[in-house]
């Protein structure tokens, strides 16, 4: 029996359903797609090409040669450029020495690779934006359901908060563009079968099998061990956990946004947010903490805020006392004085 139509239809229908349910893409949009040449990105590319005409999409493939694997990296680039040429598209290729970038910027190779990719995506998106509305551009990347499960486990091991259990988002905004992940409900084995049955012959990065990095250890050692000894469907369990946590996260941030609008007075020019202490203290701590995070984000501090700092802020918000200040990273402070909470950049 020829399984090709069934495998292709099942996988593409799942991707279409994710796109529809999460409202990731609408008709007539421009899709900048990260195309590494691996199974995930090749699957996503082929699926988007299959719906290109009916949805009136314009596909813009982008490849980044990180120069991590001499020889193989050039073969990856040649592969994706030829794949696109056969489909009548030009692949925008970028060559970045990510080892040098990592050394120059004091970051890991993984971080440098991510920076190089997103710099390339945004460069292409900015050029497209000259001829269409910015809101009609999407950046599509190819994380799948296995990546979701691995991310949740990775964060659990590092001691994440409840928001971290939501894992990878289907959509987020960065640098003014929406980044989407249409493969997030498709498992790796489905992707591999799809590529096989469609004769796509994607490139395989054998460094993914090396246990140098924590994520590879989780993928190649921890998950198989858990599947064997504890839960044969640990991947599905982690994906369900992420889905439930994402719904809770969305609701909690909606409540925080409502309370922030009610309580906060912003002075963005002076980078100050003020709130009444008693009203902020009256909120449930889960909402109060998010309101504080929103206040810091409004004036420029969006990361590196530890639970320890938030708890210290709680201790001076929750009861009447003399003027107190808690130091936050990079010159930001939270001060309580005369019944007012002041979040400020010094």
C-alpha positions as CSV (number, residue, x, y, z in Angstrom):
1,X,0.0,0.0,0.0
2,X,1.3,3.5,-0.9
3,X,1.3,5.5,2.4
4,X,2.5,8.7,0.8
5,X,-0.8,10.5,0.5
6,X,-1.9,9.5,4.0
7,X,1.4,10.5,5.7
8,X,1.5,13.8,3.7
9,X,-2.1,14.7,4.3
10,X,-2.0,13.8,8.0
11,X,1.1,15.9,8.7
12,X,0.0,18.8,6.6
13,X,-3.5,18.8,8.1
14,X,-2.0,18.9,11.6
15,X,0.1,21.9,10.6
16,X,-2.9,23.6,9.0
17,X,-4.9,23.0,12.1
18,X,-2.2,24.6,14.3
19,X,-2.0,27.6,12.0
20,X,-5.8,28.0,12.1
21,X,-6.3,27.4,15.8
22,X,-3.4,29.7,16.9
23,X,-4.1,32.2,14.1
24,X,-0.5,32.1,13.0
25,X,-0.9,33.0,9.4
26,X,-3.6,34.6,7.3
27,X,-4.1,34.9,3.6
28,X,-1.8,37.1,1.6
29,X,1.1,37.3,4.1
30,X,4.8,37.1,3.6
31,X,6.5,34.3,5.4
32,X,10.3,34.5,6.2
33,X,11.2,30.9,7.0
34,X,14.4,29.7,8.6
35,X,15.7,26.9,6.4
36,X,18.7,25.1,7.9
37,X,18.3,22.0,5.6
38,X,17.5,19.7,8.5
39,X,14.3,17.6,8.7
40,X,12.2,20.1,10.7
41,X,12.8,23.1,8.5
42,X,12.6,21.1,5.3
43,X,9.2,19.7,6.4
44,X,7.9,23.1,7.3
45,X,9.2,24.6,4.0
46,X,7.5,21.8,2.0
47,X,4.2,22.1,3.9
48,X,4.1,25.9,3.5
49,X,4.8,25.5,-0.2
50,X,1.9,23.1,-0.5
51,X,-0.5,25.8,0.9
52,X,1.2,28.7,-0.7
53,X,-1.3,29.2,-3.6
54,X,-4.5,28.6,-1.7
55,X,-3.4,31.1,1.0
56,X,-1.7,33.5,-1.4
57,X,1.5,33.4,0.6
58,X,4.9,34.7,-0.4
59,X,7.7,32.5,0.9
60,X,11.1,33.9,1.7
61,X,13.6,31.2,2.6
62,X,16.6,32.2,4.7
63,X,19.6,30.1,5.5
64,X,22.5,30.9,7.9
65,X,25.8,29.1,7.5
66,X,27.3,29.3,11.0
67,X,30.7,27.9,9.9
68,X,30.5,25.5,12.8
69,X,31.1,22.4,10.7
70,X,33.6,23.1,7.9
71,X,32.6,21.2,4.8
72,X,29.3,20.0,6.0
73,X,28.1,23.6,6.6
74,X,28.8,24.4,2.9
75,X,27.0,21.3,1.8
76,X,24.0,22.3,3.9
77,X,24.0,25.7,2.2
78,X,24.3,24.2,-1.3
79,X,21.4,21.8,-0.5
80,X,18.9,24.4,0.7
81,X,19.8,26.8,-2.2
82,X,19.2,24.0,-4.7
83,X,16.0,22.9,-2.9
84,X,14.7,26.5,-3.2
85,X,15.8,26.8,-6.8
86,X,13.8,23.7,-7.8
87,X,10.7,25.3,-6.2
88,X,11.3,28.6,-8.1
89,X,12.5,30.5,-5.1
90,X,15.7,32.3,-4.2
91,X,17.2,31.3,-0.8
92,X,18.8,34.3,1.0
93,X,22.0,32.8,2.5
94,X,24.1,34.4,5.2
95,X,27.6,33.3,6.2
96,X,28.5,34.2,9.8
97,X,31.6,33.1,11.7
98,X,29.7,32.3,14.9
99,X,32.8,31.1,16.8
100,X,34.3,34.5,16.3
101,X,31.0,36.2,17.1
102,X,30.8,34.2,20.4
103,X,34.3,35.2,21.4
104,X,33.8,38.8,20.5
105,X,30.5,39.1,22.4
106,X,31.3,36.8,25.3
107,X,28.5,34.3,24.6
108,X,28.2,30.6,23.9
109,X,28.3,29.2,20.4
110,X,24.6,28.3,20.7
111,X,23.8,31.9,21.7
112,X,25.9,33.3,18.8
113,X,24.2,30.9,16.4
114,X,20.8,32.1,17.5
115,X,21.8,35.7,17.2
116,X,23.1,35.2,13.7
117,X,19.9,33.5,12.6
118,X,17.6,36.1,14.0
119,X,19.7,38.9,12.7
120,X,19.4,37.3,9.3
121,X,15.6,36.9,9.6
122,X,15.1,40.5,10.6
123,X,17.3,41.8,7.9
124,X,15.2,40.0,5.3
125,X,11.9,41.1,7.0
126,X,13.0,44.7,7.0
127,X,13.6,44.6,3.3
128,X,10.2,43.1,2.7
129,X,8.6,45.7,4.9
130,X,9.5,48.4,2.3
131,X,6.9,46.9,0.0
132,X,4.2,45.7,2.4
133,X,2.7,46.3,5.8
134,X,5.0,45.1,8.7
135,X,2.0,43.3,10.3
136,X,1.7,41.1,7.1
137,X,5.1,39.6,7.7
138,X,5.7,36.4,9.8
139,X,9.0,34.8,10.7
140,X,8.5,31.0,10.7
141,X,10.8,28.7,12.6
142,X,10.6,24.9,12.9
143,X,10.6,23.8,16.5
144,X,8.5,20.7,16.9
145,X,6.7,18.8,19.7
146,X,9.8,17.0,20.8
147,X,11.6,20.3,21.2
148,X,8.7,21.5,23.3
149,X,9.0,18.4,25.6
150,X,12.8,18.8,25.9
151,X,12.5,22.5,26.7
152,X,10.1,21.8,29.6
153,X,12.3,19.1,31.0
154,X,15.4,21.4,30.6
155,X,13.6,24.2,32.5
156,X,12.4,21.8,35.2
157,X,16.0,20.7,35.8
158,X,17.1,24.3,36.1
159,X,14.3,25.2,38.5
160,X,11.9,27.2,36.4
161,X,8.8,29.1,37.7
162,X,5.3,28.2,36.5
163,X,5.6,30.5,33.4
164,X,8.6,28.5,32.3
165,X,6.5,25.3,32.2
166,X,4.6,26.8,29.3
167,X,7.7,26.0,27.2
168,X,8.0,27.4,23.7
169,X,5.2,29.7,22.5
170,X,3.4,29.2,19.2
171,X,3.8,32.9,18.6
172,X,5.8,35.7,20.1
173,X,6.8,39.2,19.1
174,X,10.4,40.2,18.7
175,X,11.9,43.4,17.2
176,X,8.4,44.3,15.9
177,X,7.8,41.1,14.0
178,X,5.7,38.0,14.9
179,X,7.8,34.8,15.2
180,X,5.6,31.7,14.6
181,X,6.1,27.9,15.1
182,X,3.6,26.0,13.0
183,X,5.3,22.6,13.7
184,X,4.9,22.7,17.5
185,X,2.1,20.0,17.5
186,X,4.1,17.7,15.2
187,X,6.5,15.1,16.6
188,X,9.9,14.4,15.3
189,X,9.1,10.9,14.1
190,X,6.1,12.3,12.1
191,X,8.5,14.9,10.5
192,X,11.0,12.2,9.6
193,X,8.3,10.0,7.9
194,X,6.9,13.0,6.1
195,X,10.4,13.9,4.7
196,X,11.1,10.2,3.8
197,X,7.7,9.6,2.0
198,X,8.1,12.9,0.1
199,X,11.7,12.2,-1.0
200,X,13.0,15.4,0.6
201,X,16.3,14.0,1.8
202,X,17.1,16.6,4.4
203,X,20.5,17.1,5.8
204,X,21.4,15.5,9.1
205,X,23.4,17.4,11.7
206,X,25.3,14.6,13.5
207,X,26.4,16.9,16.3
208,X,22.8,16.6,17.6
209,X,23.8,13.1,18.7
210,X,26.8,14.3,20.7
211,X,26.2,14.6,24.4
212,X,28.3,17.7,24.9
213,X,25.4,20.1,25.5
214,X,22.7,19.8,28.2
215,X,19.9,19.7,25.7
216,X,21.5,16.8,23.8
217,X,21.9,14.9,27.0
218,X,18.2,15.4,27.8
219,X,17.3,14.2,24.2
220,X,19.7,11.3,23.9
221,X,20.1,10.1,27.5
222,X,17.5,11.4,30.0
223,X,14.3,11.0,27.9
224,X,15.1,7.4,26.7
225,X,15.8,6.5,30.4
226,X,12.5,8.0,31.6
227,X,10.6,6.3,28.8
228,X,12.2,2.9,29.7
229,X,11.9,3.2,33.5
230,X,9.0,5.5,34.4
231,X,6.8,6.8,31.6
232,X,6.7,5.5,28.0
233,X,4.9,8.7,26.9
234,X,7.0,11.3,28.7
235,X,7.1,13.4,25.6
236,X,3.3,13.6,25.4
237,X,3.1,14.3,29.1
238,X,5.5,17.2,28.8
239,X,3.7,18.6,25.8
240,X,0.4,18.4,27.7
241,X,2.0,20.1,30.7
242,X,3.2,22.9,28.5
243,X,-0.2,23.4,27.0
244,X,-2.0,23.6,30.4
245,X,0.7,25.9,31.8
246,X,0.5,28.1,28.7
247,X,-3.3,28.6,29.3
248,X,-2.7,29.4,33.0
249,X,0.1,31.8,32.1
250,X,-2.0,33.6,29.5
251,X,-4.8,34.1,32.1
252,X,-2.5,35.3,34.9
253,X,-0.8,37.9,32.6
254,X,-4.3,39.1,31.5
255,X,-5.1,39.7,35.1
256,X,-1.8,41.4,35.7
257,X,-2.4,43.6,32.7
258,X,-5.8,44.7,34.0
259,X,-4.4,45.5,37.5
260,X,-1.4,47.3,36.0
261,X,-3.6,49.6,34.0
262,X,-5.7,50.2,37.2
263,X,-2.7,50.9,39.5
264,X,0.3,52.1,37.5
265,X,1.2,55.7,36.6
266,X,4.0,55.7,34.0
267,X,6.5,58.3,33.3
268,X,8.4,56.7,30.5
269,X,10.6,59.7,29.7
270,X,12.0,59.7,33.3
271,X,11.8,55.9,33.4
272,X,9.6,55.8,36.5
273,X,6.4,53.8,37.4
274,X,4.5,54.6,40.6
275,X,1.7,52.7,42.3
276,X,-0.2,52.9,45.6
277,X,1.4,50.6,48.1
278,X,-1.8,49.4,49.8
279,X,-3.6,48.6,46.5
280,X,-0.5,46.7,45.2
281,X,-0.2,44.8,48.5
282,X,-3.8,43.8,48.3
283,X,-3.3,41.8,45.1
284,X,-2.7,38.0,45.2
285,X,1.1,37.5,45.1
286,X,0.9,35.7,41.7
287,X,-0.7,38.8,40.2
288,X,1.4,41.3,42.2
289,X,4.6,39.8,41.1
290,X,3.6,40.0,37.4
291,X,2.5,43.6,37.9
292,X,6.0,44.4,39.3
293,X,7.6,42.7,36.3
294,X,5.4,44.7,34.0
295,X,6.5,47.9,35.7
296,X,10.1,47.1,35.2
297,X,9.6,46.0,31.6
298,X,7.8,49.3,30.9
299,X,11.0,51.2,31.8
300,X,13.5,48.8,30.2
301,X,14.3,45.9,32.5
302,X,12.7,42.8,30.9
303,X,15.0,40.0,32.1
304,X,17.4,38.9,34.9
305,X,14.9,39.5,37.7
306,X,15.3,36.8,40.3
307,X,12.7,35.4,42.6
308,X,15.0,36.6,45.5
309,X,14.6,40.2,44.3
310,X,10.9,39.9,43.9
311,X,10.5,38.4,47.4
312,X,12.6,41.2,48.8
313,X,10.3,43.7,47.1
314,X,7.3,41.9,48.6
315,X,8.8,42.3,52.1
316,X,8.7,46.1,51.8
317,X,5.4,46.3,50.0
318,X,3.3,44.2,52.3
319,X,3.5,46.3,55.5
320,X,3.7,49.9,56.5
321,X,7.2,51.0,57.4
322,X,9.8,53.7,56.8
323,X,11.3,54.3,53.3
324,X,13.0,51.1,52.0
325,X,14.7,50.3,48.6
326,X,15.4,47.0,46.9
327,X,18.2,47.0,44.3
328,X,17.5,45.3,41.0
329,X,19.9,44.5,38.1
330,X,21.5,47.1,35.9
331,X,20.7,50.2,38.0
332,X,17.0,49.6,38.6
333,X,15.3,50.0,42.0
334,X,12.0,49.5,43.7
335,X,11.4,52.0,46.6
336,X,8.5,52.2,49.0
337,X,8.0,55.5,50.8
338,X,5.0,57.5,52.0
339,X,2.5,54.9,50.8
340,X,3.9,54.9,47.2
341,X,5.8,52.1,45.4
342,X,8.3,53.6,42.9
343,X,9.9,51.5,40.2
344,X,12.8,53.5,38.8
345,X,15.9,53.4,36.7
346,X,18.6,55.4,38.4
